[in-house]
Amino acid sequence: MAELRERVRRIEGVGGADGRAVVPLGIPDLDAGLPGGGLPLGAVHEVAGAALDAGSATAFAAVLLARLAAGRGPVLWLTRARDLYAPGLAGYGLRPQDLVLVQARPDRAGETDILWAMEEALRCPQVGAVLAEAGKLDLTMSRRLQLAAETGGVPGLLLQLGPQRLEASAAVTRWHVTALPGDGARSALAPAAGSAFAAAAWRAELQRCRGGRPGCWDLVWHGHGGRLYGAASTPDGQGAGDLGHAAPA
Amino acid sequence: MPSSRRILSLWLPCLATDRLRRRLPAAEAGRPLVAVAAERGRLTVAAACRQAQAAGISPGQPLADARALEPGVLTRDVDPAADAALLERLADWARRWTPWTAVDTGPQVLSGAGGLWLDITGCAHLFGGEAGLIEDLVERLRRAGLEARAAVAGTTGAAWAMARFGGPLPWPLIVPPGTEAEHLAPLPLPALRLPPPMITALRRVGLRSIAALLDKPRAALVPRYGPLPGLRLDQALGRVEEPLSPGRPQPAHQARQAFAEPVSTPEDLRRVLVHLLGQVCRGLAAAGQGARRLELLAWRSDAGPEAPPQTLAVGTSRPNRDPAHLLRLFQPSLDRLEPGPGFEVMALAVPAAEPFAQEQTVLAVPPPQARIPPPAGRPDLDLVAGGRDAEQPADAEADNTLRHRPAFSVIQGGTPPRPAPAKAREPRSPRCYQGPPVPELVDQLGARLGLARILRPRPRESWWPERAVALCPADAPASGPEPPLWPADRPRPVRLLPRPEPVEVVAPVPDDPPLQFRWRDRLYRVRHAEGPERIAAEWWRAPDQPEEPLRDYYRVETGDGQRFWLYRLGLFRPDEPARWFLHGFLG
C-alpha cells in the first residue's frame, strides 16, 4: 500500500523524482496527515494570512522555509515590499547568511518579475527554498511554478497576505495562518519560555493538501529551542489550551 | 625599428562646412557655404567649403572680402563644440572596423577640419584588406555627406602626413611597412605636424620638403629649431615609438565578427553570440580570468556614421567564463536588438574581468537523484550542489570534509554515498553549502531585475532597529568573517515598517505600556504587553546633527493574538503628550 502511494506521488510529481523527498515538521500528528509524512520538496506550498496579521503568516512561512531549506542551499525571498526585517526572521530559524532578498519593483511589473524570478529559482537545484510574496495568481501560473519546482526539486512557498482567496491552484498544500490568542495554548503545547514573546502561537489551517488530510492545528514556535510544537485544534476554535497531550518534536 | 602596427589616419578636411551643409534646405544645398565667426568686432570666415575655396575664399578672410569674391555665398555660424561632438560620434561609429579608435586632437592643417585615428592592426583582412577598408570607410562617409581622406601606414606620423598631403596618386594611400621614407620624402614640411612658425622659419632657409630635411645633419637643426623637427621625422619614419591613447578604454578581451551578408534572424544572432562568447571565453580562460561585465555591440547595415552601435550589457555577480551561462544572461535581452535590414558587424567586449578563482567546470549540475534527501527528515549531508563552480573563494569557516565529498560523489555518478549514520545524526541542519548564493542564478535574476535588487542581509552591531541590519548586494565579495547574529533574547519583529507610523494610545500612566491603541483607523485592545526596552540613538555616529530622541519599545499582544512592536518617543515630559509609534509586526 505504501509503495502504491509512493508511486502515485511519483506520478503526481509530488516529492521529487522518487516521491520520498519530504521534510517532516516534527509534529507526529501533523506529519501523519501529510503525504509521505512531511512537506514534500519539489512542490509549491501556499501560506495565506490576513494583511493586518502579516506577522503571523510571515513568521510561519519563515519557519517552513528554514525547515524546507535545511541547509541545502540559500533561501530566496522575493518581495515587492521593503519591510522584511532579518533580525526578526533569524528568531524563526532563518539565518541571515542563508537569506537572499530579491526586492522587485513596487509596481505591477514587479509582480511579473517576482513570478518570473520564482520560476527561475525553482529550476535551480542549488537553491534551498524560494518564497514569493505573490498577489494574484492564476491557475496557469501556479501550474508553471509547480512544474518548475518538480524540475529543480526545490520547494517553493507563496505567501499571500490579504483577503482570503480560494482560487484554483496547483499548489500541493495551502495553509491559512492566524495568530492564536492567549497564553493557554502556549503553555500547554510548549515548555515555559521566559517571556511570552519568546514563543509565537498560530492557528494553522491546512486548507488543502494533495495526497494528504486537511486539518487545523495549533502551533507554537519556541524561539529558544528553535522548535515547533503543536496539536490539533479543538473544533470550537477556543484554542488548544485544554488539550491534554503536547507533542514535542 | 619598424613596428607591426598599422594606423589609419582619417581626415575630414571640410568637417565644419559639411556638417552645416547637411542641415541646409534642399534648394540651397548646392551653393557655396562658409562658416563664420565674430572676431574682433567683425565677421571672418572660419571654414570654407570646397566650392567657396574654389572661388578663392580661404579661412581667416573677412566675410566682406568673401562676399566680394562670391556674392552667392551662404553663411552659417561656426560651432566648434558641435564639430567636436560629431567627431566623437564618428569615433564611436568607427568602432565597427576596429575597437581602437580615437579623435585626432592635434592640429588639422586646415581650419574647420577634423581627424580620427584608427588602429587597424589585424583588422583589415576582415574588410577586404587595407584598401577595402579605406574604400568602405570613405564611401560610407561620402554617402553621409562628409568629405574624407584616409591613409594607412605603420606609423602615426606617416599615416597623418599621407592622409593630408599624399596623393592624388597612387590611390588608396597605403604605405607598406618600411617604405615610410620614400613616401614621405616628396611631401611638404607641414606634413611633419610642426607648428606654423617653425615651418615659416624652415622655409626661410630654403627647406621646403621633407626630403630636404632628411638630408640635413641633425646636429645643425637642433641648435636652431629645437628637437621637434628631428623628433617628428623619427616618429614618422618609425625610429621612435609614438604612443596614442584610444578614445575609450580598451577591454582586454573582445571578439568581433563581420558578415558578408547582414544577419537579422534571431537564430543567426544567437549563433553569432555563441561564436563570440566561445572566442571571448577561450581568451578569458587563457588569461585565468572571468568576466564581470560583457557588452554586445551590433552595427546595423543601414545605420549612418552618427548612429551609435546597439548595445546589450550584462553583469555577473562573480567572475564567470562559462559560455552557456553567459548566453543565458544575454538570452532575455537578445530580442531588444533591432536588426532592421540586418547587422553587418557584431562585437563582444569584456570591459570588466577579474581573476577566476579556480577551475571546476566539470561539476556542472549534479544529477537529480543526488539532490533528493532521504526520508524521515534526516538532512542529507551529500546534498550540496556540486555544480557551484569556484564560487566559494576563501570562505573562512568552510568545512572541507563536508564540501568535498559531494563533489566527488557527483562526479562518480549514480547515487551519492549515504553519510555515516553517526555523522548524520549529529547536526540538526548541517550547513553544507557555504555562504555566497548560487552565482549563476543571481546573475540571471540580476540580468532582468538589476543586480542592485538582489541583496543579502548582514547583521550590524547596533541596537538601533533601522541600523541593525545592512543589506549588501549579493554580488559583493564577502568582507571579513560573518558578523555575529543578533542577540536571541530580544524578540524582534519579522516586518519593520520603513517609517514608524504614529498611533493614538491610551496608557494609564505615562511610563506604562498602552491599554489600547488606534492604528490606521482601527482600535486594538492590548491584552498583554512587555517592556519597555529602551533604545537610544547612537550619538557618536553623527555628532554634529541634532540627537534623535530615545525610544521605549513595547511588545504588545492584542486580544486577537496579533503582536506589535510599539514605541514611545523621548522621555516623559509633563507638559507634552507622549508620542507613540507603531514600528513593526512580531510573529
Interface residues (C-beta under 8 A of the other chain):
Chain A: G16 A17 D18 R20 A21 V22 V23 P24 G26 G36 G37 G38 L41 G42 L52 D53 A54 G55 S56 T58 A59 F60 A62 A70 G71 R72 G73 P74 L76 A81 R82 D83 L84 Y85 A86 P87 G88 L89 A90 G91 Y92 R95 P96 Q97 D98 L99 V100 L101 V102 Q103 A104 R105 D113 W116 A117 E120 A121 C124 P125 Q126 V127 G128 G153 T178 A179 L180 P181 G182 D183 G194 S195 A196 F197 A198 A200 A201 W221 G223 H224
Chain B: V365 P366 P368 Q369 R371 I372 P373 P374 P375 A376 G377 P379 D380 L383 V384 A385 G387 R388 S429 P430 R431 C432 Y433 G435 P437 V438 E440 L441 V442 Q444 L445 R448 L449 R453 I454 L455 R456 P457 R458 P459 P465 A468 V469 L471 A474 E482 L485 W486 A488 D489 P491 R492 P493 V494 R495 L496 L497 P498 R522 R527 H528 E530 R555 E557 T558 G559 D560 G561 Q562 R563 F564 G584 F585 L586 G587
